[in-house]
Amino acid sequence: MRPAQAAPDTVPPRLVQLQEVVVAASRVEESILQSPVTVEKLNARTLRLTPAPSFFDALEGVKGVQVITPSLGFKVVNARGFANTTNVRFVQLVDGIDNQAPHIGGPIGNALGPSDLDIASVEIVPGAAAALYGLNAINGLANFSTRNPFTAAGLSVQQKTGVNHLNDSNVGVKAYAETSVRYAQVLSSKLAFKVNGTYSRGYDWIADDQTELNPTGNATTGLLGADNPARDPVNSYGNESSNRLTFRRGGKTYSVARTGYDEQDVVDYHLQTLKADAALHYKPGPATELAYTYRLAVLDNVYQRSNRFQLQDYRLQQHALQLLGPVVQARAYLTRENTGKSYNLRSMAENLDRNYKSDNTWLADYGTAYDQTIGAGRPVAQAHAAARLAADAGRYQPGTALFSRKLSELQNINNWDLGAALRVQANLLHAETQVDVAEALRRGRRTWLPANVDLRAGADHRTYLIVPDGNYFINPEKGRDPLRDNLVYGKTGGFVQAGARFFDQKVRLTATLRADKNDYFDLRFNPRLTAVYSPAPRHNFRVSYQSGYRFPSLFEGFSNVNSGQVKRIGGLRVMSDGVFENSYLRSSIDAFNAAVTASVNANSSTTLTPAQKQSLAIEQNKKLLQRNPYTYLRPEQIRSLEVGYKAALLPGGALLLDVDFYYNAYRDFIAQVEAYVPKTPNPDSAAIYLTNRSTQNRYRLWTNAQTRVYNYGGSVGLRYERAAGLLAGANATYARLARTESGDGLEDGFNTPRWMLNLSLGHENVYHHLGFGLSYHWQQHYSSQTFLVSGEVPAYHSLDAQLTYVVPQPELRFKLGATNVLNHYYTSFLGGPSVGGLYYLSVSCLVSKLR
């Protein structure tokens, strides 16, 4: 099969669609039907018909893709399980260039990506792609291709205007707007340029989940529900487990939390995003192109990791140079990240509380008021309520000038034990090249190489440079100034790939071997073997086996953050030497302290003092304490087997069928564990020290799961297309976590619905330039496990719709659309915002075509 651009003019458009080429899945152009792995492609027509407000939002309807929504300003894309809001296992490329935020290790939605005016197509590879790309792409990869100024010149503008937050009990209706401009010009047969700009503003979705995370915190004293003095709602901060205090009265031990603040109190939900890029393209020859691209993004919105963050004046910049030719392709790019005036919402709430009154003073005031209320004959529950009211005297009240001033002060304190500032400057420098060896030999008249053989090789190097801020990152190397010398973390790798066609071109076999050497780790090899059998041009069976490694990100390896009196440190030995060996699991400490409290509260002896009751309870329950069994970080590995079938059915290939099934085996899953070190060298005294927060050092550590994790699943998709007419699609995705070997429970949460379903229907010109598009998404409820909150994410469904009217001259397109048109609020992950309907009108105009 020839690629689409080589097809004769007489070929019906629907056949051209099915013959689109795929690049990201294989590092070599090939027919989409004959790709050796699962690949999904969205072309310009599909993107025009989507009801989603942007091409990036449309990814939720792609087969095998899971999308979660931390913010109106961005979404997170994942495939095949183990999703989270900082998805470091799924890679996003723009024209082959990684657009991750360096210190995070993953992209912030489409912040550094193209606009709707500049997007040409999207390719998504669900599943491991690390054997080819070596970019930690063990769950999948997406490549966004932009419009080339040589073939798409002119001035285009687009304006979107809309509203959201209809029937939202937290806030009234809010406006949304996005303005985009694209200008491209061909200066000569060899030189062209383009510039893009997008400015978005709106009011973010609100996270107001009041689900209680600590409902049994005082169950042994009968204080439940609203009477529980250690309440901890999901989206209320400052009352988490690390902020709870021990309060003893009347022979009872109570757990008491500071009052905390709701998320709405400590965040500004007004969001805005400014994106711009400029590119200069030069053609030294008819088949070779050299391009320089500069991208800039400035963000103000809410972001979520283990905690939620206010991104404010957050900046990303990227300089990229690419050489694309028939024999050699090369890229070099520098990405720079500056977190601006961003801050941690949890640390902000904690330190607002502690700024007006320390924990010890607050608890003393609490005790005085409690004793007075009990002395007046009031019940215990009322005494706790009165105690809180008295202890909170002088507390900063949201909406007041004093509150705003204190929030601004803490926003600039770069120490999460005292303030909340996120002050990170990070850089990513990447260079890569690949050579089509077979093409080079053929051009050199090496006739001994058969025409059916493909041979190519490539190499790449990546270096991260972090400017240590003394809070979030430090330089761990001895003898260096941790506040001055950059932290450097690098990797070098390469691959060779050989392929050939046999049996009258019906069988294609490809073998790839990749090697990567990362700082702090030994050389790792990733093989990939693929086979495609095409008994007929429109029927293709595929099978692939591949291995992939994910090396720890900067944050996983090197973080050094004091957060809520729990220090999060990287799992590399250089960061956490000695902690693993001397710590106890926080889960066992919680169980131990709960048992001690229960024993003390159940002890009705009148002859024992409270201290004696406490000592007895510690001795009885210390066997519950468990030493930390985990150790320093190793690379995460996946082995993946995939089979699939893709076919173009019906006359003219109008119906595209794609089926895939995969089985993955993960080893050394990178996850987090919370473990505390008692401040004593005597292990016999550890239990005593672990009952008191002040006599222990608390850590959250990056480490590897001791289990082997298996997951499997598959998907089926149907796509029916008529030339310049109907476009209909349906797909279903199944994903399941299989049992593990030892069940140690540390593995990162699967966080993926077992079933997802997408339906779509559209027509560009159903009547006199009037078109429409409908899409429906449903996903099953699923269990979610994160460090912010764990529980069940409810099932949800969402209907999107749009009407389009096109004025041919000038080229003017009106699009009236809505996502979640029925406005049924849902959350796509626990701790995240409630997402309602977004209703918008988009007007796009090609002002002029220029040559």
ABEGO torsion letter per residue (X at the ends): XBBAAABBAABBAAAAAAABBBAAAAGBBBBAAABABBBBBBBAAAAAABABABAAAAAAABBGBBBBBABAABBBBBBGEGBBABBAABBBBBGGBBABBAAAGBBBEAAABBBAAABABBBBBBEBAAAAAGAGBAAEBBBBBBBBAAABBEBBBBBBBBBBGBGBAABBBBBBBBBBBBBBBBABAABBBBBBBBBBBBBBBBBABABBABAAAAAAAGBBEAABAABBBAABBGABAAABBBBBBGGBBBBBBBAEBBAAAABBABBBBBBBBBBBBBBABAABBBBBBBBBBBBBBBBBBABBBBBBGBBBBBBBBBBBBAABBBBBBBBBBBAEABBBAAAAAAAAAAAABBAAAAAAAAAAAAAAAAAAGBBAAAAAAAAAAAAABGBBBBGBAAAAAAAAAAAABBBAAABABBBBBBBBBBBBBBBBAAAAAAAAGBAABBAABBBBBBBBBBBBBBBBAGAABBBABBGBBAAABBBBBBBBBBBBBBBBBBGGGABBBBBBBBBBBBBGBBBBBBBBBBBBBBABAABBBBBBBBBBBBBBBAAAAABBBBBGGBBBBBABAAAABGAAAABBBAAAAAAAAAAAAAAAAABABAABBAAAAAAAAAAAAAAABBBBABBBBBBBBBBBBBBBBBBBBEBGGABBBBBBBBBBBBBGBBBBBBBBBBBBABAAAAAAAAABAAABBBBBBBBBBABBBBBBEBBBBBBBBBBGBBBBBBBBBBBBBBBBAAGAGABBBAGBBABBBBBBBBBABABGGBBBBBBBBBBBBBBBBBAABBEBBBBBBBBBBBBBBBBAOBBBBBBBBBBGAAGBBBBABBGBBBBBBBBBBBBBBBABBBX
